[in-house]
């Protein structure tokens, strides 16, 4: 299931001109883990993981509020999971 967080990461990665491999290497994640996150699977995401991705994406795009966008998307996903079980 695609999540808002996964969609946001994928969108920001594409805007930054990064492949999934490049973002994984720059953020210290495995390609598999990043692929899982972008497609709504795998283990729960932490703030530290969002921060690592946000730092790389902000540095590449020059946008200052990517971490906040990622954390907001994560929060929306958590809300819908707790409220509706999705």
PDB file of N, CA, C and O in Angstrom:
ATOM      1  N   UNK A   1       0.840  -1.182   0.000  1.00  0.00           N
ATOM      2  CA  UNK A   1       0.000   0.000   0.000  1.00  0.00           C
ATOM      3  C   UNK A   1       0.887   1.248   0.000  1.00  0.00           C
ATOM      4  O   UNK A   1       1.780   1.381   0.837  1.00  0.00           O
ATOM      5  N   UNK A   2       0.641   2.142  -0.923  1.00  0.00           N
ATOM      6  CA  UNK A   2       1.384   3.395  -0.988  1.00  0.00           C
ATOM      7  C   UNK A   2       0.951   4.286   0.173  1.00  0.00           C
ATOM      8  O   UNK A   2      -0.236   4.398   0.480  1.00  0.00           O
ATOM      9  N   UNK A   3       1.919   4.908   0.803  1.00  0.00           N
ATOM     10  CA  UNK A   3       1.629   5.815   1.912  1.00  0.00           C
ATOM     11  C   UNK A   3       1.934   7.247   1.496  1.00  0.00           C
ATOM     12  O   UNK A   3       2.638   7.490   0.516  1.00  0.00           O
ATOM     13  N   UNK A   4       1.396   8.179   2.255  1.00  0.00           N
ATOM     14  CA  UNK A   4       1.691   9.584   1.982  1.00  0.00           C
ATOM     15  C   UNK A   4       3.194   9.845   2.140  1.00  0.00           C
ATOM     16  O   UNK A   4       3.789  10.572   1.345  1.00  0.00           O
ATOM     17  N   UNK A   5       3.798   9.250   3.165  1.00  0.00           N
ATOM     18  CA  UNK A   5       5.234   9.418   3.362  1.00  0.00           C
ATOM     19  C   UNK A   5       6.004   8.869   2.167  1.00  0.00           C
ATOM     20  O   UNK A   5       6.909   9.528   1.655  1.00  0.00           O
ATOM     21  N   UNK A   6       5.653   7.676   1.724  1.00  0.00           N
ATOM     22  CA  UNK A   6       6.329   7.072   0.581  1.00  0.00           C
ATOM     23  C   UNK A   6       6.206   7.921  -0.669  1.00  0.00           C
ATOM     24  O   UNK A   6       7.178   8.102  -1.402  1.00  0.00           O
ATOM     25  N   UNK A   7       5.013   8.440  -0.911  1.00  0.00           N
ATOM     26  CA  UNK A   7       4.797   9.305  -2.074  1.00  0.00           C
ATOM     27  C   UNK A   7       5.621  10.580  -1.968  1.00  0.00           C
ATOM     28  O   UNK A   7       6.204  11.031  -2.954  1.00  0.00           O
ATOM     29  N   UNK A   8       5.671  11.160  -0.773  1.00  0.00           N
ATOM     30  CA  UNK A   8       6.413  12.400  -0.575  1.00  0.00           C
ATOM     31  C   UNK A   8       7.903  12.178  -0.790  1.00  0.00           C
ATOM     32  O   UNK A   8       8.563  12.985  -1.446  1.00  0.00           O
ATOM     33  N   UNK A   9       8.437  11.090  -0.244  1.00  0.00           N
ATOM     34  CA  UNK A   9       9.862  10.795  -0.428  1.00  0.00           C
ATOM     35  C   UNK A   9      10.171  10.591  -1.910  1.00  0.00           C
ATOM     36  O   UNK A   9      11.146  11.133  -2.429  1.00  0.00           O
ATOM     37  N   UNK A  10       9.344   9.817  -2.572  1.00  0.00           N
ATOM     38  CA  UNK A  10       9.580   9.560  -3.991  1.00  0.00           C
ATOM     39  C   UNK A  10       9.517  10.860  -4.798  1.00  0.00           C
ATOM     40  O   UNK A  10      10.362  11.097  -5.660  1.00  0.00           O
ATOM     41  N   UNK A  11       8.530  11.689  -4.522  1.00  0.00           N
ATOM     42  CA  UNK A  11       8.387  12.963  -5.232  1.00  0.00           C
ATOM     43  C   UNK A  11       9.604  13.856  -5.003  1.00  0.00           C
ATOM     44  O   UNK A  11      10.144  14.423  -5.953  1.00  0.00           O
ATOM     45  N   UNK A  12      10.038  13.983  -3.753  1.00  0.00           N
ATOM     46  CA  UNK A  12      11.182  14.836  -3.428  1.00  0.00           C
ATOM     47  C   UNK A  12      12.474  14.264  -4.012  1.00  0.00           C
ATOM     48  O   UNK A  12      13.351  15.014  -4.440  1.00  0.00           O
ATOM     49  N   UNK A  13      12.587  12.954  -4.027  1.00  0.00           N
ATOM     50  CA  UNK A  13      13.771  12.305  -4.621  1.00  0.00           C
ATOM     51  C   UNK A  13      13.855  12.613  -6.110  1.00  0.00           C
ATOM     52  O   UNK A  13      14.928  12.933  -6.622  1.00  0.00           O
ATOM     53  N   UNK A  14      12.741  12.519  -6.796  1.00  0.00           N
ATOM     54  CA  UNK A  14      12.707  12.807  -8.226  1.00  0.00           C
ATOM     55  C   UNK A  14      12.999  14.280  -8.479  1.00  0.00           C
ATOM     56  O   UNK A  14      13.749  14.616  -9.395  1.00  0.00           O
ATOM     57  N   UNK A  15      12.407  15.168  -7.667  1.00  0.00           N
ATOM     58  CA  UNK A  15      12.674  16.602  -7.797  1.00  0.00           C
ATOM     59  C   UNK A  15      14.161  16.908  -7.599  1.00  0.00           C
ATOM     60  O   UNK A  15      14.707  17.816  -8.225  1.00  0.00           O
ATOM     61  N   UNK A  16      14.806  16.139  -6.721  1.00  0.00           N
ATOM     62  CA  UNK A  16      16.231  16.339  -6.443  1.00  0.00           C
ATOM     63  C   UNK A  16      17.113  15.729  -7.527  1.00  0.00           C
ATOM     64  O   UNK A  16      18.329  15.919  -7.515  1.00  0.00           O
ATOM     65  N   UNK A  17      16.511  14.999  -8.460  1.00  0.00           N
ATOM     66  CA  UNK A  17      17.273  14.384  -9.538  1.00  0.00           C
ATOM     67  C   UNK A  17      18.084  13.183  -9.083  1.00  0.00           C
ATOM     68  O   UNK A  17      19.137  12.886  -9.647  1.00  0.00           O
ATOM     69  N   UNK A  18      17.588  12.490  -8.055  1.00  0.00           N
ATOM     70  CA  UNK A  18      18.310  11.351  -7.497  1.00  0.00           C
ATOM     71  C   UNK A  18      17.609  10.045  -7.846  1.00  0.00           C
ATOM     72  O   UNK A  18      16.381   9.968  -7.849  1.00  0.00           O
ATOM     73  N   UNK A  19      18.391   9.037  -8.134  1.00  0.00           N
ATOM     74  CA  UNK A  19      17.839   7.694  -8.275  1.00  0.00           C
ATOM     75  C   UNK A  19      17.633   7.138  -6.869  1.00  0.00           C
ATOM     76  O   UNK A  19      18.118   7.705  -5.891  1.00  0.00           O
ATOM     77  N   UNK A  20      16.924   6.048  -6.779  1.00  0.00           N
ATOM     78  CA  UNK A  20      16.723   5.419  -5.477  1.00  0.00           C
ATOM     79  C   UNK A  20      18.069   4.946  -4.909  1.00  0.00           C
ATOM     80  O   UNK A  20      18.288   5.001  -3.699  1.00  0.00           O
ATOM     81  N   UNK A  21      18.955   4.490  -5.774  1.00  0.00           N
ATOM     82  CA  UNK A  21      20.287   4.064  -5.339  1.00  0.00           C
ATOM     83  C   UNK A  21      21.079   5.251  -4.783  1.00  0.00           C
ATOM     84  O   UNK A  21      21.708   5.138  -3.731  1.00  0.00           O
ATOM     85  N   UNK A  22      21.052   6.369  -5.474  1.00  0.00           N
ATOM     86  CA  UNK A  22      21.791   7.543  -5.016  1.00  0.00           C
ATOM     87  C   UNK A  22      21.283   8.039  -3.663  1.00  0.00           C
ATOM     88  O   UNK A  22      22.076   8.333  -2.768  1.00  0.00           O
ATOM     89  N   UNK A  23      19.960   8.132  -3.516  1.00  0.00           N
ATOM     90  CA  UNK A  23      19.409   8.594  -2.236  1.00  0.00           C
ATOM     91  C   UNK A  23      19.742   7.610  -1.126  1.00  0.00           C
ATOM     92  O   UNK A  23      20.054   8.019  -0.008  1.00  0.00           O
ATOM     93  N   UNK A  24      19.680   6.335  -1.419  1.00  0.00           N
ATOM     94  CA  UNK A  24      20.018   5.325  -0.411  1.00  0.00           C
ATOM     95  C   UNK A  24      21.467   5.494   0.044  1.00  0.00           C
ATOM     96  O   UNK A  24      21.748   5.490   1.243  1.00  0.00           O
ATOM     97  N   UNK A  25      22.371   5.640  -0.897  1.00  0.00           N
ATOM     98  CA  UNK A  25      23.789   5.795  -0.549  1.00  0.00           C
ATOM     99  C   UNK A  25      24.039   7.070   0.251  1.00  0.00           C
ATOM    100  O   UNK A  25      24.769   7.048   1.242  1.00  0.00           O
ATOM    101  N   UNK A  26      23.442   8.171  -0.170  1.00  0.00           N
ATOM    102  CA  UNK A  26      23.666   9.450   0.502  1.00  0.00           C
ATOM    103  C   UNK A  26      23.043   9.515   1.894  1.00  0.00           C
ATOM    104  O   UNK A  26      23.539  10.226   2.768  1.00  0.00           O
ATOM    105  N   UNK A  27      21.961   8.774   2.097  1.00  0.00           N
ATOM    106  CA  UNK A  27      21.270   8.819   3.393  1.00  0.00           C
ATOM    107  C   UNK A  27      21.679   7.692   4.333  1.00  0.00           C
ATOM    108  O   UNK A  27      21.297   7.688   5.503  1.00  0.00           O
ATOM    109  N   UNK A  28      22.457   6.731   3.826  1.00  0.00           N
ATOM    110  CA  UNK A  28      22.891   5.620   4.666  1.00  0.00           C
ATOM    111  C   UNK A  28      21.881   4.498   4.784  1.00  0.00           C
ATOM    112  O   UNK A  28      22.010   3.640   5.658  1.00  0.00           O
ATOM    113  N   UNK A  29      20.877   4.490   3.920  1.00  0.00           N
ATOM    114  CA  UNK A  29      19.887   3.415   3.912  1.00  0.00           C
ATOM    115  C   UNK A  29      20.242   2.394   2.842  1.00  0.00           C
ATOM    116  O   UNK A  29      21.005   2.677   1.919  1.00  0.00           O
ATOM    117  N   UNK A  30      19.683   1.218   2.981  1.00  0.00           N
ATOM    118  CA  UNK A  30      19.837   0.248   1.902  1.00  0.00           C
ATOM    119  C   UNK A  30      18.814   0.578   0.819  1.00  0.00           C
ATOM    120  O   UNK A  30      17.786   1.197   1.093  1.00  0.00           O
ATOM    121  N   UNK A  31      19.097   0.169  -0.388  1.00  0.00           N
ATOM    122  CA  UNK A  31      18.154   0.386  -1.487  1.00  0.00           C
ATOM    123  C   UNK A  31      16.840  -0.323  -1.188  1.00  0.00           C
ATOM    124  O   UNK A  31      15.766   0.218  -1.452  1.00  0.00           O
ATOM    125  N   UNK A  32      16.921  -1.525  -0.640  1.00  0.00           N
ATOM    126  CA  UNK A  32      15.715  -2.283  -0.304  1.00  0.00           C
ATOM    127  C   UNK A  32      14.858  -1.530   0.700  1.00  0.00           C
ATOM    128  O   UNK A  32      13.642  -1.433   0.535  1.00  0.00           O
ATOM    129  N   UNK A  33      15.490  -0.996   1.744  1.00  0.00           N
ATOM    130  CA  UNK A  33      14.740  -0.262   2.782  1.00  0.00           C
ATOM    131  C   UNK A  33      14.075   0.977   2.181  1.00  0.00           C
ATOM    132  O   UNK A  33      12.906   1.244   2.457  1.00  0.00           O
ATOM    133  N   UNK A  34      14.794   1.721   1.379  1.00  0.00           N
ATOM    134  CA  UNK A  34      14.226   2.915   0.766  1.00  0.00           C
ATOM    135  C   UNK A  34      13.084   2.545  -0.177  1.00  0.00           C
ATOM    136  O   UNK A  34      12.059   3.224  -0.211  1.00  0.00           O
ATOM    137  N   UNK A  35      13.260   1.477  -0.935  1.00  0.00           N
ATOM    138  CA  UNK A  35      12.190   0.998  -1.820  1.00  0.00           C
ATOM    139  C   UNK A  35      10.955   0.622  -0.991  1.00  0.00           C
ATOM    140  O   UNK A  35       9.833   0.969  -1.359  1.00  0.00           O
ATOM    141  N   UNK A  36      11.158  -0.074   0.105  1.00  0.00           N
ATOM    142  CA  UNK A  36      10.034  -0.442   0.981  1.00  0.00           C
ATOM    143  C   UNK A  36       9.303   0.798   1.487  1.00  0.00           C
ATOM    144  O   UNK A  36       8.073   0.844   1.483  1.00  0.00           O
ATOM    145  N   UNK A  37      10.056   1.792   1.918  1.00  0.00           N
ATOM    146  CA  UNK A  37       9.442   3.012   2.454  1.00  0.00           C
ATOM    147  C   UNK A  37       8.634   3.714   1.361  1.00  0.00           C
ATOM    148  O   UNK A  37       7.496   4.121   1.592  1.00  0.00           O
ATOM    149  N   UNK A  38       9.215   3.853   0.189  1.00  0.00           N
ATOM    150  CA  UNK A  38       8.519   4.531  -0.905  1.00  0.00           C
ATOM    151  C   UNK A  38       7.241   3.806  -1.305  1.00  0.00           C
ATOM    152  O   UNK A  38       6.313   4.427  -1.822  1.00  0.00           O
ATOM    153  N   UNK A  39       7.185   2.494  -1.071  1.00  0.00           N
ATOM    154  CA  UNK A  39       6.010   1.711  -1.459  1.00  0.00           C
ATOM    155  C   UNK A  39       5.155   1.288  -0.265  1.00  0.00           C
ATOM    156  O   UNK A  39       4.286   0.425  -0.391  1.00  0.00           O
ATOM    157  N   UNK A  40       5.406   1.899   0.891  1.00  0.00           N
ATOM    158  CA  UNK A  40       4.538   1.696   2.046  1.00  0.00           C
ATOM    159  C   UNK A  40       4.749   0.407   2.812  1.00  0.00           C
ATOM    160  O   UNK A  40       3.851  -0.021   3.538  1.00  0.00           O
ATOM    161  N   UNK A  41       5.889  -0.220   2.678  1.00  0.00           N
ATOM    162  CA  UNK A  41       6.132  -1.474   3.379  1.00  0.00           C
ATOM    163  C   UNK A  41       7.273  -1.373   4.359  1.00  0.00           C
ATOM    164  O   UNK A  41       7.829  -0.299   4.590  1.00  0.00           O
ATOM    165  N   UNK A  42       7.609  -2.495   4.925  1.00  0.00           N
ATOM    166  CA  UNK A  42       8.753  -2.565   5.825  1.00  0.00           C
ATOM    167  C   UNK A  42       8.451  -2.119   7.240  1.00  0.00           C
ATOM    168  O   UNK A  42       7.300  -1.922   7.629  1.00  0.00           O
ATOM    169  N   UNK A  43       9.510  -1.970   7.983  1.00  0.00           N
ATOM    170  CA  UNK A  43       9.416  -1.571   9.388  1.00  0.00           C
ATOM    171  C   UNK A  43       8.945  -0.120   9.509  1.00  0.00           C
ATOM    172  O   UNK A  43       9.081   0.659   8.565  1.00  0.00           O
ATOM    173  N   UNK A  44       8.391   0.242  10.670  1.00  0.00           N
ATOM    174  CA  UNK A  44       7.980   1.635  10.885  1.00  0.00           C
ATOM    175  C   UNK A  44       9.161   2.599  10.728  1.00  0.00           C
ATOM    176  O   UNK A  44      10.310   2.251  11.002  1.00  0.00           O
ATOM    177  N   UNK A  45       8.854   3.786  10.293  1.00  0.00           N
ATOM    178  CA  UNK A  45       9.852   4.824  10.064  1.00  0.00           C
ATOM    179  C   UNK A  45      10.055   5.626  11.346  1.00  0.00           C
ATOM    180  O   UNK A  45       9.105   5.866  12.091  1.00  0.00           O
ATOM    181  N   UNK A  46      11.291   6.036  11.602  1.00  0.00           N
ATOM    182  CA  UNK A  46      11.602   6.845  12.785  1.00  0.00           C
ATOM    183  C   UNK A  46      11.876   8.287  12.370  1.00  0.00           C
ATOM    184  O   UNK A  46      12.052   8.588  11.189  1.00  0.00           O
ATOM    185  N   UNK A  47      11.907   9.165  13.359  1.00  0.00           N
ATOM    186  CA  UNK A  47      12.244  10.555  13.096  1.00  0.00           C
ATOM    187  C   UNK A  47      13.661  10.661  12.554  1.00  0.00           C
ATOM    188  O   UNK A  47      13.926  11.460  11.655  1.00  0.00           O
ATOM    189  N   UNK A  48      14.574   9.859  13.096  1.00  0.00           N
ATOM    190  CA  UNK A  48      15.965   9.896  12.633  1.00  0.00           C
ATOM    191  C   UNK A  48      16.080   9.527  11.155  1.00  0.00           C
ATOM    192  O   UNK A  48      16.884  10.108  10.425  1.00  0.00           O
ATOM    193  N   UNK A  49      15.280   8.567  10.722  1.00  0.00           N
ATOM    194  CA  UNK A  49      15.289   8.183   9.316  1.00  0.00           C
ATOM    195  C   UNK A  49      14.752   9.334   8.463  1.00  0.00           C
ATOM    196  O   UNK A  49      15.321   9.648   7.418  1.00  0.00           O
ATOM    197  N   UNK A  50      13.663   9.960   8.903  1.00  0.00           N
ATOM    198  CA  UNK A  50      13.126  11.121   8.179  1.00  0.00           C
ATOM    199  C   UNK A  50      14.155  12.247   8.139  1.00  0.00           C
ATOM    200  O   UNK A  50      14.296  12.925   7.121  1.00  0.00           O
ATOM    201  N   UNK A  51      14.867  12.444   9.234  1.00  0.00           N
ATOM    202  CA  UNK A  51      15.879  13.498   9.285  1.00  0.00           C
ATOM    203  C   UNK A  51      17.003  13.221   8.290  1.00  0.00           C
ATOM    204  O   UNK A  51      17.447  14.134   7.594  1.00  0.00           O
ATOM    205  N   UNK A  52      17.465  11.981   8.214  1.00  0.00           N
ATOM    206  CA  UNK A  52      18.541  11.629   7.280  1.00  0.00           C
ATOM    207  C   UNK A  52      18.111  11.881   5.839  1.00  0.00           C
ATOM    208  O   UNK A  52      18.864  12.452   5.051  1.00  0.00           O
ATOM    209  N   UNK A  53      16.906  11.456   5.502  1.00  0.00           N
ATOM    210  CA  UNK A  53      16.399  11.685   4.154  1.00  0.00           C
ATOM    211  C   UNK A  53      16.179  13.173   3.901  1.00  0.00           C
ATOM    212  O   UNK A  53      16.518  13.685   2.834  1.00  0.00           O
ATOM    213  N   UNK A  54      15.616  13.856   4.880  1.00  0.00           N
ATOM    214  CA  UNK A  54      15.355  15.285   4.747  1.00  0.00           C
ATOM    215  C   UNK A  54      16.622  16.092   4.539  1.00  0.00           C
ATOM    216  O   UNK A  54      16.632  17.035   3.747  1.00  0.00           O
ATOM    217  N   UNK A  55      17.686  15.737   5.234  1.00  0.00           N
ATOM    218  CA  UNK A  55      18.950  16.457   5.078  1.00  0.00           C
ATOM    219  C   UNK A  55      19.508  16.307   3.669  1.00  0.00           C
ATOM    220  O   UNK A  55      19.944  17.284   3.061  1.00  0.00           O
ATOM    221  N   UNK A  56      19.494  15.102   3.159  1.00  0.00           N
ATOM    222  CA  UNK A  56      20.011  14.857   1.810  1.00  0.00           C
ATOM    223  C   UNK A  56      19.158  15.592   0.779  1.00  0.00           C
ATOM    224  O   UNK A  56      19.680  16.276  -0.101  1.00  0.00           O
ATOM    225  N   UNK A  57      17.852  15.444   0.899  1.00  0.00           N
ATOM    226  CA  UNK A  57      16.960  16.060  -0.077  1.00  0.00           C
ATOM    227  C   UNK A  57      17.005  17.582  -0.006  1.00  0.00           C
ATOM    228  O   UNK A  57      16.945  18.250  -1.038  1.00  0.00           O
ATOM    229  N   UNK A  58      17.110  18.132   1.186  1.00  0.00           N
ATOM    230  CA  UNK A  58      17.226  19.589   1.338  1.00  0.00           C
ATOM    231  C   UNK A  58      18.520  20.104   0.731  1.00  0.00           C
ATOM    232  O   UNK A  58      18.532  21.136   0.060  1.00  0.00           O
ATOM    233  N   UNK A  59      19.595  19.392   0.966  1.00  0.00           N
ATOM    234  CA  UNK A  59      20.893  19.804   0.414  1.00  0.00           C
ATOM    235  C   UNK A  59      20.872  19.782  -1.108  1.00  0.00           C
ATOM    236  O   UNK A  59      21.456  20.653  -1.752  1.00  0.00           O
ATOM    237  N   UNK A  60      20.205  18.796  -1.679  1.00  0.00           N
ATOM    238  CA  UNK A  60      20.173  18.663  -3.145  1.00  0.00           C
ATOM    239  C   UNK A  60      19.241  19.664  -3.806  1.00  0.00           C
ATOM    240  O   UNK A  60      19.509  20.115  -4.920  1.00  0.00           O
ATOM    241  N   UNK A  61      18.138  20.020  -3.129  1.00  0.00           N
ATOM    242  CA  UNK A  61      17.140  20.894  -3.754  1.00  0.00           C
ATOM    243  C   UNK A  61      17.228  22.338  -3.285  1.00  0.00           C
ATOM    244  O   UNK A  61      16.775  23.243  -3.986  1.00  0.00           O
ATOM    245  N   UNK A  62      17.801  22.563  -2.116  1.00  0.00           N
ATOM    246  CA  UNK A  62      17.835  23.907  -1.553  1.00  0.00           C
ATOM    247  C   UNK A  62      16.553  24.269  -0.817  1.00  0.00           C
ATOM    248  O   UNK A  62      16.428  25.381  -0.304  1.00  0.00           O
ATOM    249  N   UNK A  63      15.605  23.347  -0.759  1.00  0.00           N
ATOM    250  CA  UNK A  63      14.360  23.591  -0.020  1.00  0.00           C
ATOM    251  C   UNK A  63      14.595  23.325   1.457  1.00  0.00           C
ATOM    252  O   UNK A  63      15.173  22.302   1.827  1.00  0.00           O
ATOM    253  N   UNK A  64      14.148  24.243   2.297  1.00  0.00           N
ATOM    254  CA  UNK A  64      14.471  24.167   3.712  1.00  0.00           C
ATOM    255  C   UNK A  64      13.507  23.335   4.548  1.00  0.00           C
ATOM    256  O   UNK A  64      13.862  22.932   5.655  1.00  0.00           O
ATOM    257  N   UNK A  65      12.313  23.068   4.062  1.00  0.00           N
ATOM    258  CA  UNK A  65      11.306  22.461   4.923  1.00  0.00           C
ATOM    259  C   UNK A  65      10.947  21.028   4.535  1.00  0.00           C
ATOM    260  O   UNK A  65       9.842  20.566   4.818  1.00  0.00           O
ATOM    261  N   UNK A  66      11.859  20.340   3.902  1.00  0.00           N
ATOM    262  CA  UNK A  66      11.571  18.967   3.478  1.00  0.00           C
ATOM    263  C   UNK A  66      11.383  18.049   4.684  1.00  0.00           C
ATOM    264  O   UNK A  66      10.495  17.196   4.667  1.00  0.00           O
ATOM    265  N   UNK A  67      12.188  18.200   5.718  1.00  0.00           N
ATOM    266  CA  UNK A  67      12.023  17.355   6.906  1.00  0.00           C
ATOM    267  C   UNK A  67      10.622  17.534   7.486  1.00  0.00           C
ATOM    268  O   UNK A  67       9.975  16.554   7.852  1.00  0.00           O
ATOM    269  N   UNK A  68      10.155  18.768   7.571  1.00  0.00           N
ATOM    270  CA  UNK A  68       8.811  19.011   8.092  1.00  0.00           C
ATOM    271  C   UNK A  68       7.756  18.358   7.206  1.00  0.00           C
ATOM    272  O   UNK A  68       6.778  17.810   7.715  1.00  0.00           O
ATOM    273  N   UNK A  69       7.939  18.409   5.895  1.00  0.00           N
ATOM    274  CA  UNK A  69       6.996  17.770   4.975  1.00  0.00           C
ATOM    275  C   UNK A  69       6.986  16.252   5.170  1.00  0.00           C
ATOM    276  O   UNK A  69       5.927  15.624   5.163  1.00  0.00           O
ATOM    277  N   UNK A  70       8.165  15.677   5.342  1.00  0.00           N
ATOM    278  CA  UNK A  70       8.246  14.228   5.552  1.00  0.00           C
ATOM    279  C   UNK A  70       7.577  13.832   6.862  1.00  0.00           C
ATOM    280  O   UNK A  70       6.836  12.851   6.911  1.00  0.00           O
ATOM    281  N   UNK A  71       7.836  14.593   7.922  1.00  0.00           N
ATOM    282  CA  UNK A  71       7.263  14.250   9.220  1.00  0.00           C
ATOM    283  C   UNK A  71       5.752  14.452   9.231  1.00  0.00           C
ATOM    284  O   UNK A  71       5.029  13.686   9.868  1.00  0.00           O
ATOM    285  N   UNK A  72       5.274  15.473   8.533  1.00  0.00           N
ATOM    286  CA  UNK A  72       3.833  15.681   8.413  1.00  0.00           C
ATOM    287  C   UNK A  72       3.195  14.510   7.665  1.00  0.00           C
ATOM    288  O   UNK A  72       2.154  14.001   8.081  1.00  0.00           O
ATOM    289  N   UNK A  73       3.810  14.086   6.569  1.00  0.00           N
ATOM    290  CA  UNK A  73       3.289  12.945   5.806  1.00  0.00           C
ATOM    291  C   UNK A  73       3.271  11.689   6.674  1.00  0.00           C
ATOM    292  O   UNK A  73       2.308  10.922   6.637  1.00  0.00           O
ATOM    293  N   UNK A  74       4.325  11.478   7.450  1.00  0.00           N
ATOM    294  CA  UNK A  74       4.386  10.340   8.370  1.00  0.00           C
ATOM    295  C   UNK A  74       3.245  10.425   9.389  1.00  0.00           C
ATOM    296  O   UNK A  74       2.582   9.426   9.669  1.00  0.00           O
ATOM    297  N   UNK A  75       3.024  11.608   9.935  1.00  0.00           N
ATOM    298  CA  UNK A  75       1.968  11.804  10.941  1.00  0.00           C
ATOM    299  C   UNK A  75       0.586  11.536  10.360  1.00  0.00           C
ATOM    300  O   UNK A  75      -0.266  10.948  11.026  1.00  0.00           O
ATOM    301  N   UNK A  76       0.363  11.964   9.129  1.00  0.00           N
ATOM    302  CA  UNK A  76      -0.915  11.699   8.464  1.00  0.00           C
ATOM    303  C   UNK A  76      -1.112  10.195   8.302  1.00  0.00           C
ATOM    304  O   UNK A  76      -2.194   9.676   8.574  1.00  0.00           O
ATOM    305  N   UNK A  77      -0.072   9.497   7.861  1.00  0.00           N
ATOM    306  CA  UNK A  77      -0.160   8.046   7.725  1.00  0.00           C
ATOM    307  C   UNK A  77      -0.500   7.389   9.062  1.00  0.00           C
ATOM    308  O   UNK A  77      -1.369   6.519   9.125  1.00  0.00           O
ATOM    309  N   UNK A  78       0.184   7.805  10.131  1.00  0.00           N
ATOM    310  CA  UNK A  78      -0.058   7.221  11.459  1.00  0.00           C
ATOM    311  C   UNK A  78      -1.486   7.488  11.915  1.00  0.00           C
ATOM    312  O   UNK A  78      -2.122   6.615  12.506  1.00  0.00           O
ATOM    313  N   UNK A  79      -1.989   8.680  11.649  1.00  0.00           N
ATOM    314  CA  UNK A  79      -3.359   9.022  12.037  1.00  0.00           C
ATOM    315  C   UNK A  79      -4.347   8.092  11.341  1.00  0.00           C
ATOM    316  O   UNK A  79      -5.216   7.514  11.994  1.00  0.00           O
ATOM    317  N   UNK A  80      -4.227   7.944  10.033  1.00  0.00           N
ATOM    318  CA  UNK A  80      -5.158   7.103   9.294  1.00  0.00           C
ATOM    319  C   UNK A  80      -5.021   5.645   9.684  1.00  0.00           C
ATOM    320  O   UNK A  80      -6.013   4.916   9.695  1.00  0.00           O
ATOM    321  N   UNK A  81      -3.809   5.202  10.006  1.00  0.00           N
ATOM    322  CA  UNK A  81      -3.627   3.821  10.465  1.00  0.00           C
ATOM    323  C   UNK A  81      -4.337   3.587  11.796  1.00  0.00           C
ATOM    324  O   UNK A  81      -4.994   2.564  11.987  1.00  0.00           O
ATOM    325  N   UNK A  82      -4.200   4.541  12.708  1.00  0.00           N
ATOM    326  CA  UNK A  82      -4.817   4.363  14.021  1.00  0.00           C
ATOM    327  C   UNK A  82      -6.329   4.546  13.973  1.00  0.00           C
ATOM    328  O   UNK A  82      -7.057   3.873  14.702  1.00  0.00           O
ATOM    329  N   UNK A  83      -6.806   5.447  13.123  1.00  0.00           N
ATOM    330  CA  UNK A  83      -8.223   5.762  13.049  1.00  0.00           C
ATOM    331  C   UNK A  83      -9.013   4.759  12.231  1.00  0.00           C
ATOM    332  O   UNK A  83     -10.120   4.371  12.604  1.00  0.00           O
ATOM    333  N   UNK A  84      -8.437   4.341  11.110  1.00  0.00           N
ATOM    334  CA  UNK A  84      -9.177   3.522  10.166  1.00  0.00           C
ATOM    335  C   UNK A  84      -8.539   2.162   9.886  1.00  0.00           C
ATOM    336  O   UNK A  84      -9.092   1.359   9.135  1.00  0.00           O
ATOM    337  N   UNK A  85      -7.384   1.904  10.485  1.00  0.00           N
ATOM    338  CA  UNK A  85      -6.718   0.643  10.287  1.00  0.00           C
ATOM    339  C   UNK A  85      -6.130   0.457   8.900  1.00  0.00           C
ATOM    340  O   UNK A  85      -5.921  -0.671   8.453  1.00  0.00           O
ATOM    341  N   UNK A  86      -5.861   1.572   8.215  1.00  0.00           N
ATOM    342  CA  UNK A  86      -5.267   1.490   6.878  1.00  0.00           C
ATOM    343  C   UNK A  86      -3.791   1.731   6.935  1.00  0.00           C
ATOM    344  O   UNK A  86      -3.121   1.701   5.903  1.00  0.00           O
TER     345      UNK A  86
END
